[in-house]
Amino acid sequence: MNAPSTAPTGASVPPGDRAARRAQAQGNPWLTLVAVALGVMMVGLDGTVVGVANPTIAADLDASLAGLQWVTNGYLLALAVLLILGGKLGDRFGRKKVFIIGIVGFAITSLGCALSPSIGALIFFRVLQGVAGALLMPNTLALIRAAFPPNELNRAVGIWGGSSALAVASGPIIGGLLVEHVSWESIFLLNLPLGLLATVVAVAWVKESREESHAGGFDVPGVALLSGGLFLLVWALIKAQDKGWGSAYVLLFGLAGVIVLGLFVLREHRAADPLLPLDIFRERSVWAGTLLVIVGFFALFGVLFFIGLYLQNTHGYSPVQTGVRMLPLTAVFVISAPLGGFLTERYGPRPPLILGMLLLVVAFFGLTMLETDTSYNGQWPYFLIIGLSFGLIIVSTTQAIVGNVSVERGGVAGGLQSTAQQLGGVLGTAVFGSIIASSVAGNLADNLAAERVPAPVAAVVSRTGELVSQGVSPADAARAPQELTAGLAQANGGELTPEVARAVSDASYGAFMDGLHAAMYVGVGLAVVAALLGLLVTRGREVEAHEAGAA
């Protein structure tokens, strides 16, 4: 037998040996984890760099709050409605193959985002980016599930979450530097080299995995009903900002969304090969874990979106300064995700999940005390708590969902878990945005009167609710449109005096902060309910069976 160490330098390796080595490398679960972690990092980086860039995008593309929300929600909604389908495509045609297609598509659509000349074009490419992400994300968990034995699954998921956390943590700093010193477009170009590296590693080292026995269809009517129902609901939530929660318009679209989602459930009951097999929800941990994922990402995306606006527009920080100040929220993911994996492996998902939700209660309640002039010492502890809670929640809920579904349905389970994440993000930005915008509309006039803003100036400011809802004062010459500040000066007799400008800013910032406080109180209530739901979650069945056999 020839040992590799004695082979002459430069000697060729027999083709059969190369094939065997390649097969062995592709069978290594840790190399599989490295490959899929690169793809997850690409998506994680994209999330936080956009959050830091939102104020600059709004100013450059003349975007309203609703437009900014659709930059985020168009992407998240496409993910939410297609993730389960992406998981099923992986189950049917090969998870590695679909994963690589998703990586390539994500990189190409990122280039489209960078070249977008208008807010409409940016939203369009963000939707396409979400479609590509829907092919990428669910198959990462499915590939990990197929590669790792049950006793190592929690540790692998913890590292998987930690890799995403590393990208999320670095996103604000990298994004802030690029926005401030290059352009907002450059943040999307980051995905090109990362996507190339992820593709190379996946092709070389990921072993193909699929559900060999699958022979059904893809339930196109189910996809249409799910996407239509979710779109109608999100549309209603966002339009509530300017039309009011009780308007016939909002109620009609909201009701239509509920009806269409009801039809989706009926369709799934009757379909021979449903998009989402409803029998998986017979497991209590699956449906409870799904709801808890939604709440966790509701908190994360809602806070990231509006705290970014608060720090830049209300506090006046630059993009880089904002990125640095958001590090306690994002950087702690690197620690909290592996910690969540360890606690889940040791104690099961219930204790870390309940702890994570209780920490969210504390964080949301603390954020209700933020004011316009709150020092950074009054901000960062709550950012840190959210980052810590998120790491505990994401790993424990993943084990509760994926660990209670058979390996054969790994793609569907991964798609369900990822769908819940993105749906939570959509709801977080939409609900928080609607609450803030509605509060601004209801309080701005009273705040202007309380600050004794002259009536002609107040009349102009009262028509700028969209701007105030982003945390911007119409009297801020650095952030408000020039024609608006000129209109305020004209309304004040030709000159916007420092006293009147200060009064306008105090009233505008006060209205924004009132809305932000109201949104955070909603977060407190949701987190309390979620902590109670956490009592229903149990350890995955396959992990329990493995531990019982080992005992």
N, C-alpha and C positions, 0 to 999 in steps of 0.2 A: 504494500500500500504506500502511495506517495504522499508524504506530508506536505502541506502547502509551504511550510517554512524552508523546505529543502529544494523547492523548485527554482530553477535558474532565473535570474532577473531578466525580465522581458519575455519569458516563455508564455506562449498562448495557453489559455485555459480551454480545455475541451468543451465544445458546445453543450454537451449534456450536463457537465458540471456547472456551467453558467446558468443553465435553466434551473438546476436544482437549487443553486444558491439564491436565485431570484425568487423561486417559490418559497424558500425558507424565509427570506427577508420579508416577503409579503404576508407570511403567516405570523409575524411577530406583532403582538398586540400593541406594544409600546411604540413601534414605528408607525403603526396605524394611528395611534393617538397623536403623535407629532404631526402627521399629515392633516388630520381633520382639525387639529387645534389651529393650524395656520389659516384655514378657511374661516373658522369662528373668529379669529383675531381680526380678519378683514372686515367682517360685519360689525364687530364690537367697536373698532376704531371709527367706523363710519358714523355710528350713533352719536358719540360725544363731540366729534369735531364739528358736526352740523349744529349742535346746540350752542357752541361758542360763536359760530358764524352767523346765527340768526339775525342779530341786530344789523350787521353789515350787509347781509343779503337784503333785508327790508329796505335799508336806505338806498342801496345801489339799484335794486330792481323795482323800487317804489311799491313794495308789497304791504298789504294790510295784515292785521293779526290773523284773519281767516286764511289769507294766502300763505303766511308763514306756517300756520297749523297744517295746511294741506301739503307743504313740503315734507313735513314729518308724517302726517297721517296718510297721505297717498302711498308712501313707501310701506308704512306699517299695515295698512289695510290690504294691500296686495299680498303682503306676507301672510296676513291672517287668513285670508280666504283660500290661498293656494298651498299652504304648508302641508295639509293633510294629503292633497293630491300629489305634492312633491314626494312625500313619504311613500305613497302607494306606487308612484312611478319607479322609485328606487327598489321597492319590494319586487316589482314585476320585471324590470329591465336591468337591474343591477344598481346597487347603491353607490358603488364607486363611479360608475359611468355617469349617473345623474348628478352626483356630487361635483365631478369635474366640469360638466356642462354648466352647473350653477356658478362655479368659480369664474369661468371664462366670461359668462354673461354678466356677472357682477362687475368685472373689470371693464368691460366694454361700455356698459351703461354708466359707470362712474365717469368715463371719459365724456359721455354725452352730457352728464350733469355739469362738468367743468366748462363745456362749450355753450351752455344755455344762455341765450341773449335776453330772456324774459322770465318772469315768475311762472308763466304758463308752461314754457318749455322745460323749466327746472322741475316743475311738478310732474310733467309727462315722463321725463327720464327717471325721476325718483320712483314712479309707479313701475316702470320697467325694471329698475334696480330691485324693487321688491319681488317681482316675478322671479328674477334670477336667484335672489336670496331664498325664495321658497323651494327651489330645487336643492340649494346648498345645505340649509340649516337642519331639516329633519333627518337627513341622511348622515350627519355627523354623529348624532346619538345612536342611530341604528347601526352604524359601522362599529362604534365602540361596544354596543351591546352584543353584537355578533362576535367580536374579537376577544372579549374578556369573560372569564368565569364569574359567577355570581359573587364570590367572596372578594373579588377585586374590583367589582363594578363601581362601588361608592368612591373608592380612591381615584379611579380613572375619571369619573364624572367630576370629582373635585378638581383634578388637574385641568380637565376640559374647561370647567368654569373659571379656574385661575388664569388660563391663557386668554380667555375672553376678557377677564378682569384687567389683565395687564394692558390690553389694547384700550379698554375703556379708560383706565387710569392715565395712560399717556395721551389720549385723545385731546383733552382740553389744552394741555401745554403745546403739543404739536400744532393743533388747530389754531391756538392763539398766536403762536409765532408766525404761522403761514398767513393768517388773515391780516395781521398787523404789518408784516414786512414784505409779503408777496401779494396775495389776493385771496378772496374767499374761494375762487374757482380752484385754487391749488389744493384745497383740502380733499377734493375728490380724486385728484391725481395720485394720492398716496396709495390707492388701491391697485394701481397698475403693477408696480414691482412686487407687492405682496401677493397679488393674484398669480403672477408668473411663477413665483417661488412655490406657492401652494399647489399649482398645477403640476410642476415638475416632481415634487415630493409625492403627490398622490398617484401619479402615473407609475412611479418607480416602486413605491413601497406599500400601497394599500391593496389588500386582497379583496377581490370581488365578492359580494355578498348579495344574495337575492332569495326570494321565497319561491323555491322551485315548483311547488305544487299549485301556485296561483295561475288561474286560467280565466278569470273574470274580466269585466270591463272597468271603466273608470268613473261611472256615474256622472256624466256631464250635466244632467239636470240638477243633480245635487250640488255641484260646483256653482251653477248659475243661481240657484236659490240661496245658497249660503252667502255668496258674494253680494247678491242683490239685497238681501235682508240686512247684512252688516253695513253696506253703503248707505241704505236709507236711514238707519239708526244714527250713524255718524253724521250724515248730512243734517239730520234734525238737531243733533246736539250742537253742531257748529253754527247753524242758522239761528239757534236760540240766542246767540250773542246780540244780534241786531233786531230780531223780531220779537223776542220775549218768550219765556218758557211756556206761557199760557196761550200763545197765539194759535189760531186755527192752522196756520201753515206748519208750525213745528209739530203740533199734535197729530196732524194728518200724516206727515212723513214718518213720525215715530210709530204711529199705529200701523202704517203700511209695512214698516220694517219688522214689527212684531209678527204680523200676519205672514209675511214671506218666510220668516224663520220658523214659524209654526208649520208652514207647508214643507219646509226642509225636513223637519222632524218626521212628518208623515211620510215623505218620500223615502227617508232612510229606513223607516219601519218596513216598507213594502219592497224596496229595491233588492234584487237578487244579489247584487254585489255593491253594497252601499259605500259611499265615500267615507263615512264615519260609522262603523258598526256600533250601534247603540248598546249592544249587549256588554261592551266593555265597561259601561257605567254601572253595571250591576255590582262591581267592586266599589265599595264605599270610598276607599282611598283614591280611586281614580277621579271620581267627580268632585270630591272634596279638594284633592290636590289641584285639579284644574281651576276651581274657583280661587284658590289661594295664590296660584301663579298669576291670575288676572289682577288680584289686589296688589301683589308685590310689584308688578310692572306698572300698574296704575300709579303707584307711589313714585317709582323711579323716574319714569318719563315725564310725569306731571311736574315733579320738582325740578328735574334737569331743565325742562323747557322754560319754566317761568322764573326759576332762580337765576338762570342765565340772563334773562331780560332785566331782572331786578338789579343784578350786580353791575351790568353795563349801562343800562339806560337810567336807572334811578340813582345808583351810587356813583356812576361816572367812571367805573374802572375801564381800562383798555382791554382788548381781547386777551392779551398775554396775562394781565393782572387777574382777569376773570378766570382763566385757565388755572393759574396758580392757586387761587382761592377756592376752586372747586376740587382740588386734589384730595382734601380729607374725605370727600364723598366718593370719589372714584378710585383713588389709590388703595384704599383699604380693602377693595375687592380682592386684591392679590393675596391678602391674608384671610379674609373672611370666607372666600369660596373653599379653599382647602380645609379651613376650620370646620365649615359646614359639612364637608365630606367626612372628616374624622368623627364629628359628633353623630352624624347619621349612621355611620358604620358601627359606632360603639353603642349608641342608645336607640337607634331607630329614628325615623324622620319626625316623630311627634314632638319631642322636647326642643330640638333646634328650631322647628317651625313655629311653635308657640312663642319661644323666646324672641325670634325674629319679628313676629307681629307685635309683641309688646314693646319692643324697641321702636318700632314704627309709630306706635301710639305716642311714646315720649318725644320722638323727633317731630312729628306733626304738631303736637301741642306746643313744643318749643318754637317752631316757626310761626305760630300765631302771634308771638311777641315781637317779631321783627318790625322795625320802624324804618322810616326813610334814612335816618342818621345812625342806625344801629352799627356799632363798631364791629370789626371782624371777629373780635373775641366773643361777641354775642351771636355769631353766625356759625363758626366752624364746628362747635361741638355737635350741633344737630346734623350738619352734613356728614360728620364722622359716624354718627349713630345710624343714619340711613344706609351708608355704605356697609357697615357691619351687619345690619339686619338683612340687607339684600343678599349677601353671601350665604347666610344661613338659610334663607327662604328658597333660593334658586336650587341649591343642591338637594335639600330635603324634599321639595315638591317633585323634583325630577325622579328621585327614587320612589316616591309614592305613586307616580304615574307609570313610568317605564318599568319599574320593578314589579308591578302588579298586572302586567300584560305579557302574554307569551312572546317568545323570541320571534315566532313567525309573524307577529304583528308589530315588530319593532319599528318599522317605518311609520305605521299609523300612529303608534304611541308617541314617537318622536315628533310627528307632525302635530298631534293634539297638544303636546306640551309647548311646542314652539308657537302654535296658533294662539294658545292662551297668553303667552308672553306678549305677542304683538297686539292682540286685542286689548290687553291691559294697557299697553302703551297708547293705543288709539284713544281709549276711553279716558286715560289720564290727561292727555293734552286737550281733548275735546271738552270733557266735563269741567276741568279746571278753567279752561279758556272761557267757556260759557258763563261760569260763575263769576269770574273776574269782570268780563265784559258787561254782564247784567248789573253787577254791583256798581261799576263805573257809571253806567247809564243812569242808575237810580240815585247816585250820591254826588256826582260831579257838580250839578247846579247848586246844591246845598253847600258844598264845600267852597265854591266860588263866592257865594253870598257870605259865608262865615269869615272868609278872608278879606271881605270888602273889596272885591275886584270890581272896578267900574262896570256898569251895566253893558255898555257897548263892547267892551273887551270880553266880558263874560259870555255875551251872545256868540262871539266868534269861537271861544274856547269850548262852549257847549256842543259845538258841531264836530269836535275832534275826538270823540270817544274811542274811535279805532286806534288813534295814536296813543292816547292816555292808557288804554288797555295793554299796551306794550311797555308801560312804565316810563314813557317819554313825556316831558313837559312841553307843551306847544311854545313856551317861551325860551326853550333851550336852543340857542342859535346853532350849537354844534350838532344837534341830532334832529331837530324839527326841520321840515322843508322851509326854504328861505321865503317862499311866497306866504307861508303861514305867519312867520314872525313879522314880515312886512305888513300883513293884514292886521295883526295885533297892534303894531305901531300906529297904523292909520286910524284904527278904532279908538286909540288913546290920544288922538289929537295930533298925530304925526310923529310921536316919539314914544317908544316903550321904555319908560323909566325903570331904574333898578328896583324901586319899591313895588311897582305893579308887576314886573317880571317875577319878583320873588313871591308875591301873593299868588300869581297864576301857578307857579311851580309848586308851592306848598299845597294848594288845592288839588292839583293834578296828581301829585305823588300821594297825597292822602287818600284820594279816591282809588288809586291803584292798590295801595296797601290794604284798604278796607276789603277789596275784592280778593286779594291774596290771602288775607286772614280767613275769610269765609271759605275759600277753597281748602285751606289747611284743616279747618274744623270738619269739613266733610271727610277728609283723609283720616282724622282721628276716629270718627264713627266707623268707617270701613275697616280700619285696622282692629278695632275692638271686636267687631263681628267676626273677622277673619281669625283672631286668636281663639275664639270659641269654636270655630269650625275646625281648627287644628286638632281638637280632641278626637275627631273622627278618623284621623289618618293613622295607618298602621304600616309596618315594615312590609316590603315586597315579598310575595309568596315564595319565589325561587330562592331568595336570600335566606328566608326562614328554613326552607327545606334543606339547603346546603348546611346551615349551622346545626340543624337537628341531626343530619347524617354525620357531621364531624364529631358531634358529641357522642 
